[in-house]
Amino acid sequence: MTTNVPGASYAAAGVDIEAGETAVRLMKEWVAKAQRPESVGGLGGFAGLFDASALTRYRRPLLASATDGVGTKVAIAQRLDIHDTVGRDLVAMVVDDLVVCGAEPLFMTDYICVGKVYPERVAALVKGIAEGCVLAGCALVGGETAEHPGLLGAEEYDVAGAATGVVEADALLGADRVRPGDVLVAMGASGLHSNGYSLVRHVLLHQAGWGLEREVPEFGRTLGEELLEPTRIYSLDCLALTEAVEVHAFAHVTGGGLANNLARVLPERVRAVVDRASWTPAPVFDVVGEVGRVAREELEKTLNMGVGMVAVLPPEAVDRSLALLAERGVPAWVLGEVHAEETAGGPGTVTLTGDHPR
């Protein structure tokens, strides 16, 4: 039996192999900029290679790994057709988790899933990831671009990444180092970073009906520009801090907000007290709260409220830490202190007191 129906093909099913190859060619120049001396080989292999002999300088190297994505912030990038900033967000979300334990990020891989391969768009995503890797001091050693027609719309995509770092075993940071009397030093966020966008989009885009092109006086720019502000990458700043002063712990403030993430690096029988009066959150946090009538408790457990990273330090390290971070262009201030908890046992707790200055 014969028919005039053309034979099936991968292209007819919606997968464009040639477009994928074009995307690889376009991204090569950006990947080349995100390398370290230990990087081996180039783009196009089945696996990324990293020379592990660099670890021989460690007495007892511990490898640290982290993986993350950007979340629904990609929906803003897609609507604005601006795709390089979310690549930087991706790197920040991954490497700033690594550095919490004191690990130096070594290399990263990415995964980009698209409904349809637009080579220039994929190259823009990789450009942002490569720029983020440069800011983080790690190598981009490989990745994967997958085309999933039928699963994603032609204009839709998602990104994820994983990174590996290393820390000397006796330099590992964490709750076991934290003591009553330690001081909390906050590092300012660049904006919303990459968490809580489901709430922000619901309030500003759906409830309020604002367009991304809307000029918002409180922001001094459009809503879209504010929402796409890249996440600050703290890894090199944190590593510089550990080289200069004694650091007991870091807390990366992501999903769950300041209190929940800070509690993750506290030992039993201590309480961290955070003073809201020590900083004024950026206007975007007030706008989301006021427009959506979102309770302060809900904002604080969803958004970073202007604090992207917290260092837990002994009191004698505070002045040098603040000076060093200022030299590096990172807004920083004393956020609060760690106290002995009166009740025995139980996990460390965080209490937020006072009100933000207006």
Salt bridges, closest charged atoms under 4 A:
GLU38 OE1 - ARG36 NE 3.10
ASP81 OD1 - HIS83 NE2 2.68
ASP81 OD1 - ARG121 NH2 3.74
ASP84 OD2 - LYS127 NZ 3.21
ASP89 OD1 - LYS73 NZ 3.08
ASP97 OD1 - HIS252 ND1 2.80
GLU104 OE2 - ARG36 NH1 2.90
GLU104 OE1 - ARG57 NH2 3.72
GLU131 OE2 - LYS127 NZ 2.91
GLU155 OE1 - ARG121 NH2 2.87
ASP170 OD2 - ARG59 NH2 2.73
ASP182 OD2 - HIS248 ND1 2.71
GLU226 OE1 - ARG221 NE 3.05
GLU229 OE1 - ARG221 NH1 2.90
ASP237 OD1 - ARG328 NE 2.62
GLU246 OE2 - HIS248 NE2 2.65
ASP286 OD2 - ARG358 NH1 2.89
GLU298 OE1 - LYS301 NZ 3.49
GLU300 OE2 - ARG276 NE 2.70
GLU327 OE2 - ARG320 NH1 3.95
GLU337 OE1 - HIS339 NE2 3.72
GLU341 OE1 - ARG271 NE 3.95
ASP355 OD1 - ARG296 NH1 2.74
